[in-house]
């Protein structure tokens, strides 16, 4: 079923405005969650576009000690490999704010599929529903490491992906049930090369991004270049 009825579209003038406005939304959701229950459980996306938003986050006023960090997916490479999502995020976000290391819940993708999946299932077990899930959008409509044409056991919240069409082919990802078990979902989309994926989404085609919706809806933040004319 398409998530279109629950999607709110937010168009920014350019990539700088996109990063600024998306970061303001994240900080707002953090304040709401911490005010309500004392903690903010957030799932972060990898990729270049979200990194621009994370760079803006470090300038914000936040109760970083109340954040619990999770990841939507991870590449199965060594912990010090620059392809790692968590390493890229660490350089722009974690190294610049005071989130305790024990509250950053890494995916052990370097340890093999079985260990990584079992370990992450335990880490997310008591974090759901997440307060906010952040996702990106691939040119083919994929999000996290959920790709078009690939189906996964809906009983599994964490999955091993062995044949991703993008390198590296081996990945660990949260599955649709886990990503949907969130109060709000937020996509960050940037650039003209994402326009065809947005068009497909708006046409209610069955792409991975169209299968994910927050309990209270989905917000898509995108720059004007990514929005179809």
N, C-alpha and C positions, 0 to 999 in steps of 0.2 A: 504494500500500500504506500502511495506517495505521501511524503510529509508536507506537501505544498499548503494544505489548509492551515498548518501550524507555523508556517514560515513568515518571519518579518524581515523585509529587505531594507538595508541601510546603505545608501550609496554616498561615498565620500568623493570629494573633488579629485584627489590624487593620492599617491601612496603614502605621503607624509601625513595627510589628514586621516587616512585610513588607520595608520598605526596609532595615532593620537586618540582617535575616537574609540577604537577597539580597546585600547588600554584603559580608557576611562570607564568603559562598560565592565571590564574585569574588576577593577577596583570597586566599582559600585556593588557588584555581586558579592565581593569579598566582605564589604562592610555589612551588607544585609545578612549574610550567613553567620558572621562572627557575632553580630548583634543578637541574632536569634538563638544560636546554640553554642557559641564560643569557639567554633572552628570553621575553616573553609577548605573543603575537599575539592580540589581542582585537578582535572586531567589536561595535560599540556600536549599540544601537537608539535611534531617536528617539522622540518622544511624551512625554506628561506623566508617566506612571507610572515609566519608567526614570529620569527626572530626579530623583525622590525618592531612588532608590537611589544615584545618582551623588553627591548631596549628602552621603550617609553615607560614601561612599568617601573623600572628602577628609580625613576624620577618622582613616582607617586608616593603619597602618604598612606602607608598600609601597616597593619599590625602583623608583620611578617611572621612573628613567632606563633601565630595561630593558623598558619597555612599548612595544609597537608598536600604534598605534591605527588601526582601520579602521571603516568605517560600512556598515550593512546597506542603507541607501538614502538618497536625498537628493531634495529638491524642486528643480525647475528654476526657481529664482528667483535674484536677484542675491546676491552673497556677503554683503551687509549686510542682507538681508531677514530679519526676525524669524521667518519661517516656516522658515528653514534649520535642519535638525537639528543640523548641526555648530556653528552659532552658539549655539543653546540649550544644547548640551552644554558649549561653551566657557565660558559664563557661570557654570555651576555646578561644573564639574570642571577643565577645562584651566587656567583662570585662577587656580586655587587649589592646584595641585600642580606638581611640577617635571618634567613630561614634555617633553623637547626638541621644539620645533616641527617639526623634520624627521622626527620619528617619529609625527606625526599626519597620516595619509594621507587628505586630503580628496577627495571626489568633485567633479570640475569640472562640476557640473550646470548652471552658468551659461554654459558654453561651447558648448552645443548637444549633441544626442544623440551624433553620431558621435565628436566629440572626447572627450566624457565617457566613453563606453563604452570606447573604445580606450585612453585614459589609465588608467582604473581596472583594466582587464584586466592592464596592465603592473604596476600597483602591487601587485596581490594575487598575482601569478604565483608568487613565491617565498615567500609567507607561509603557504601551505597545506601540510598541514592546519592550520587555525586552532586555537589552544588552547581558545578559548571564543568562542562566538557568542551574543550576547544579543539576544533578540527580544521584542517586545510582541505583543499579541493584540487585533485589532479586534473590534467588536461583530458583524461579519459573518464573523469567522474569518480575516480577512486578517492577514498578518504581513510586515514590511518593506513593500515596495510590490507584493506578490504578492496579487492579489485573486481571490475566487471567480469562476469562470466564464471566467477569462482563462488562456490557455495560452501558453507561451513555448518557443522553440527550446531543447531540452535540451543542445545543443552549445554554447550561450552561457552563460558564467558571470556576465556583467554584461549587463543588458538595459535598453533604453529602454521606458518605460511612458508611452503617449500618451493613454490614455483611462481613467485612474484614476477610480473613482466618487466620490472625495473630492478636494476642491480642495487644492492645485493639481493639475490633471489630468496634467501632464507631470512625470515623475520618472525617476530612474535607480535601479536596484535590483540587488543581488546576486540571482542566480537560484538555483533549488533546488540545482543541483549544487554551487555554491560554498558555500551555507549548510550543506549536508550534509557538506561536506569539512571537518569540525571534530571535534576530539577530544571536546568536549562542547558541547551546546546548552542554553541556559537561557532560559526564558520568564519574564517578570515580568508578572503579571496582577492588576489591582486594580479593585474596585468591582462593585456589583450589576448594572450595565449590561453587564458582560462575562459574566454567568452563562449566558446562552443560548448563547454561543459555546463556553463550556466544556462545556455539556451536549451540544452537537453533536459536539464533539471526543470526549467520553467514549462517545458512541454510535457512534464509528468512522465518522462521516460524512466525506466527502471535502472537507475545508476546507483551505486552504493550510497552516495550522499543523500539520495532521496528516501532512503530507508531509515534514516536516523532523525529522531525528534525528541526534544526534551519534554518532560512531563508538563511544564509550563510553556512550552513552545521552543522554537528555534529562531535564532537571530543570525542573519547572514550579513556580515560587514564586508563590503567590496568597494574597490575604487571604480571610478567611472569607466576606465579602460576595459574592465571585465564585464561591464553591464551591456547587454545587447542593445543596439540602436533601435 
